[in-house]
Amino acid sequence: MFRKLLLWFLLMKYAAPNGDNSDFVYNGFRGTNISLDGSAEITSHGLLLLTNSVQQKGHACYPIPLHFKPSYGKNQSFSTNFVFAIVLHYPNVTSSGAAFVISPSKELPEGHIGQYMGIFNPQTIGNSSNHIALIELDTYLHPEDGDIDDNHVGIDINGLYSIASAPAAYFTNMSGGFKNLSLISGEPMHLWVEYNGVQNQLNVTLSPINLPKPDRPLLSSTVDLSSIVLDDMYVGFSSSTKSSPVSIYILGWSFKMNGQAQALDLSHLPKLPRIGPKKKSELLLIGLPVIVLISTLAIISAVGLIIRRKIKFAEIQEDWEREYGPHRFSYKDLFMATKGFTDKELLGVGGFGRVYRGVLSASKTEVAVKRVSHESRQGIREFISEVVSLGRLRHRNLVQLLGYCRRKRELLLVYDFMPNGSLDRLLFNHPNSVLRWCQRFRIIKGVASGLLYLHEEWEQVVLHRDIKASNVLLDSEMNGRLGDFGLARLYDHGTDPQTTHMVGTFGYLAPELTKTGKATTSTDVFAFGAFMLEVACGRRPIEPLSSVDEVILVDWVSECWRRGTILAAVDSKLGLDYDVKEMELVLKLGLLCSYPLSAARPSMRQVTQFLDGDAPLPELSSDGLGAAIQAVRHYKRSDDLRFSNPSSLELMYASTSSIPGSVLSGGR
């Protein structure tokens, strides 16, 4: 019996998971077996370097999984501390920082760069199935993640929305208060993370490297990790950069399960690379030849600097600019207004390039500066088109072009600043903020008024060719303004447009464009119809992930109309908070404008009359069935439009509905 008990004791003792008492300490990483992924590397000086350039993500972790849960299932306590440094390559240009991560995997292959820190992506962020806990050292403000500022420490679970966070600071034992720290100072800092598995207490403490551990933690939060961490987990670090190069170093790291992690030997930690040039020793003797040489070099440098500045801000001007161009800005003024086109002033990125917020120094006016991408396929043609067309347009529902600038290959456009951003963002990217129906209806009417001006009221006909929610911007009073005229084309009233190249966005393209490539005012009306349905239904024109019957928005709304339940297509976020007559008008008018046959669509003048109540919207009934069928057959026989695969909307109108003859015959 005694032998059996002894055997059982030995088995229990040596079969216990090694992770229960796992501990390690790295005073530098030269020669260690740390697991590296992505851009992470060990430098020749023994530093763990996570990222060092743009468009990078780096991970490093202890190569063996640690056992976080013993047999009775309760989380074990653990303690870790490490020394890190975040070094900027350029002043005031930073990225998303770094994080200490507890995860079920060594690699994080699905992690995206930028704000996702190489850990998550738009599909995985916030998922409870991630089983990831992290302490983030965030150096960039992401309001969508609930960040408090661009210099904070946070406790995150399964995502980047912190359950607890605080500005980077440390408790001073002398004064009894907190003193701020800058995470991007380039100086080494010491961080302690301690978790009590019995009390579910997580403490995070920060301090400069030359001070002892403060008595009071920066963060102290009750966190039950039992549902987050699995039995075996990896511990390590992650970081990523997007458009700004930042070097993120780990100098030393200590970890222990069920106990206090060993203190790091700070005197043996590797040194950071020198920041800036090496300090030159002073000369003992300075003679006249040296003074002359220095003076000569100074003069040459000054002349060279002046020449370089002239080259840097040099601009070109062509004949068309003198004829059509609005006010021209200097490149230097725009460079200063946008603080050198820094990422902090970036408003958005599109197919034509980047848009920055700026403040003109002379007038203190807020502006938006679009910097057309060098790699844009549209290039200089679209730049000239926007300057020539939008530069002379004046309407309250169009984004006003204030001026432009050309410098070498730099193409820049300056607009009125729209503080409320794009309609697309409010409709789809702000789930907690619902755009009211009265606001949506006013935006629809405003964009219609702007399109009427482009089609009929200006000195030439302007085809916008890219009408969609993302190209509608909102001013301070939430008025809709149509912008982005990069694809616009002009022609004289009474003549035919000469465009034969199909451009635009899928979901807004009229069917005839796929056959002829010829844009007309009617193709703009089709896109406006898709836009109206998009605003009313809170859905994009094409939703690939929806059910088969709901992939194409116009087909789905037409099916709801056919069943007599057209209001079923209304954006569910509105609830019942909308005017029924206005909503039915917009939905039916959207179907009418999106009719497959161009001659059946109303003009923008008719659209504005319907929206303003100056003319009744034709009922989509069976009274004029013959006219609808005749129109469908006429266009099927037409030489320039052959519908070999008519859409469900076309077939619906041909079989169950009609449009008044004046509309079908192209009456305006």
C-alpha angles and dihedrals in degrees: 000000000000091000091052092051091048091049091050091050093051092048092050092047098050098032092058110113112266089224092072089077100023116148136157140169130203118193089186126340106247109134095003125136095232112156110241130196135176115354094345116123143159110245124221088256093057098258121142103230114194101179134000108166143028126295093022138132124188134188131186127177144164103275097228123065114242123226105240097173125050121206094281091061101236118130115258122231119251140180133199138169132184141172118233140172132198112205121191119217091204127027115260093004112110142155138214100297126223142287142213103230137199107194140156093240138052094222128045100200096165094055117117128218126249119030092005091067090221090288107088140022132205091274100046102036112112095011114142089216091069094081090199128142122183145173107221127208096199120191099171130067112238107175091187089064093049094251114176094208142328095275112052147120119229143181110226132186120199092334145024098274102106120228086200131010141162137183111270107273143126134227113249111216090203101056097023094232141094124270120202123245130195111226091201095052091109090234122123115257133191122228128188124195117188127177126190107205093194097052095028088231120155119192127187120191128185133188142150113275094248094060130073121249109290119243092234125053122233091227129024117175138162105239125168105208094179092102094039108049120058127214093273120031138167124232124207148103137288136189140161140189130204118182101345123070112229128166114222116191135187109202100181140354137195129183137176135177115220097002147045114303115240117265115254119245097238093189091062098047115115118258123248118247114268114272110221129353122326114267110255121227117246118257116246094211126030112190133186094264090057092049091050091048092050092047091050092049091048091054092047091048092049092051090046091049092052091049092047092050091051090050092045094054097032114135136192131219130197134195096260090058093059090051102042109011122117121209112331120219126207117245090232092058092050092045090054093042092057094040090246094317092290123182090245089067094045112123099179149324124238142164091281097049140270130329120211134191114236142176117214108229096215099051100017087230119157112233140171115232118201112203106200111224118248089221094051111127089214092054122151096354092064091043092056091043092056094046093047096045109030093035091072100034118105119188134130092234097051125081105252117235107217097184148304145235136210124197121168102301093344114112116187134177124192120210140173108277113251105207096194096055125215127341089231092065094050093048099047113011102049107065092168095051117063120198106228120237094243088057093047093049092050090049091051091050091047094052090047090053091050092050091049088055091051095047103039116001105055125078090260135026110260119201108201095192096188109063111161140128094266090058093053111089127194124226126209091282093048093252114155116242123186113226145162104074093179092122097038121130129195132208136163122270112264095026132095122253114248099211114128100161114095113228135158138078127307111255093034098059117110114234094243091061090069089057104039106011086220115139119209138166085268092060088053088052090053091053090047089053091053088047092053092051090047092055095043097044099036089228133114116248090251121034107180093185095054125096117283093260093051103043094098110049098207091051092050094049091047090052090051089051092049090054091048093246101103092145088064086078093062117118105272090217089070093059106188094324099117141086107262095209093049092046094049089047093053095045094048093042089050089055091047093051090046093052109139094233112072096212090058093060120095123239120251089255089059090045092055091047090053092047093046092048092242091124131026117249110245111252114247094227138131095263094100100034093134092055091052093049091045091052093049091050092046092055093044088058093045117114095222099043120046114170103198091166109031115199123246089254091057092049091047093055092044092054109030111017148034144211121217113270093243090062097041091050091055095257114170 
